[in-house]
């Protein structure tokens, strides 16, 4: 299904201007984007203006609503007149955009391209054209505008889905923990330990030693296993929430999550029990979540085949492990059902917290010779009593 066939145009030019303001405000990351003046005032060819992030000059948008049923298009004279008017906009523009509900037209695109090169040669503002198909592509690429448009009073899709992390967000900042083990010679380790002890005041050392030699008064000689849970803090909670925000139910649907190569492990839990009797799980359990790390895919197919409007489905717990780098990862998703197809992106901003641990080895250990053996990155495991 082509994106250009999946979103109808706004009902009037006022709604189209509001859509363009919202869309380019998100693209430019410009909360100060504004409509130019009020209805009836001269606008120097510009309906919307703002300064994009990391820019120091204004960009302007000329919005042109067209009747889709009569196939009305932008005309050459109309375009040239607006460009001439935009030359009077103060302060000078760096770029001018034509945004129109008209369909793409090779003729008018050629005129815009030629005029753009002419302006660049003359040191004037650039000129670009976005027809309705182009605008729809941008709507699908910018989630905030996509949500705004689908939930506006002017348009509500019959079948629509929202895919987020379990917390209801499409973006998360996470800080998984890792242990960086550095192996050093035993003699060097003892030297560092002695230096550290020399810095500890005598009274603290005495207190520590006192606690170290506290006897076990009630020792029956019978030991029982301590029940504990070992949590892997190197894993990221990537559990998925699917919400039907349309007016019709989704039938026989499934969600496919494409993982970037920087995700190196996916598992259904981030813990293991210690000190518990092992109870075998039945081998006929049917899971909702299927993991294929060879293809870097996660497929979620619920037992419940129908998701009614305003209802949500939470996947099984899904934990991800990424490479140990500061990195932003895009998780692309695609939902398919009997009568609906949707796609989108989830974003993870990852900043690992690495704890350094020095490990003594024999002075003549071969582990000290190879950097890959001497320094290793391992999962951070936290053991808690139950």
C-alpha positions, 0 to 999 in steps of 0.5 A: 500500500503506497503512503500517498494512497493512505492519507487523505488531504485536509478538508480546508486550507486552514487545516493544511497550513496547521499541518505544514506548521506542525510537520516542518516544526518537527523536521526543523526541530523548531518550537518557535515556528509561526504562521505569518501574520493573519488572514488578509494581511500581505505575507510576502509570499510566506505563510509559515516561517522559522529558524531550523535548529543549528541554522541562523537564517529564516526558512519560509513555507508557501502553502497551496491547497488545491482541489484534488477532485478537479486535479487542479495544479500549481501554475508557472505564473502562480509560482513565479509571483510567489517567489518574487513576493518572497524576495521582500520577506524580512529578514532575507530567507535562506530557503523557500518551500512550496507545500501543496496538496496537488499531486506531483507534476513533472512540469512544475518540478522542472520549473522549480529546479531551474529557478532554484539553480538560478537563485543559488547562482545569484546568491538568493534563497533556495526554492523547493517543492513538496507535493502531497505525495512528498508531504505524506512521506514526511508525515510517516517519517515524523511520528509526532506529526503522524500522531497529530494528523491521525488524531486530529478532528479533521481526520481519523483513520478507521484502522490505525495502530500505535507501537511503543515501548512498554512505557508508552514512549517511542523513544527511550534513553537507557544506561545498561551496566557492564563490567570491564575486567582488566587483568593485572599481574599479582605483584602489581595488584598487591602493590596497589592494594597495599597503597590503598590500605595505607590511605585508610585511617587506623580506626576504620581499619580496626572496625573493618577487621572487627566485623571480619572476625565476628563469629557465627554464634548459632552454627548448627552445622546444617546449611540451607541454600539461600534463595536469591535472584541474579539480575542481568543489568546489561540488558535493556527492557524492550517489551513492546506495547501495541495499541489500536487507536483506530475505530475498527478492530485489527484482525489476525495481526502480527508485528515484525520488529527489525533489529539493527546489527548492533543488537547482539542478543535478545532474550525473554528474561533478565534474571535467573533464580538461585537456591530454588528447586527446578520445575521443568516447564511443559514443552507445549507452551505457545509463545507470542514472541518469536526471536530469530537472531540470524535474521535479526528479527522479532515476530510478535503474533498474539494468541488473541487474533482480534484487537478492538479499538482503544485496546492494547496488547503487551508482548512477552518481556523482551530484553535486548543487549547492545554493543558497549558504545554510546549509540542511537539505534532505530528499531523498525517495525511493521504491522500486518493484519487482514485489512491494514498495514502500518510501519514505524520506528522505535528509538533507543538512545544508549549510554552504557555505564561501565564499571572497571574491575581489576583481576589479579593473575599470575605474573607469568600468565599468558592472559597478560600478553594479549590485549583481548585476553587482558581486557574483557567486557562482561555482563553486570550481574546483580545478586539480590536475596529474595 
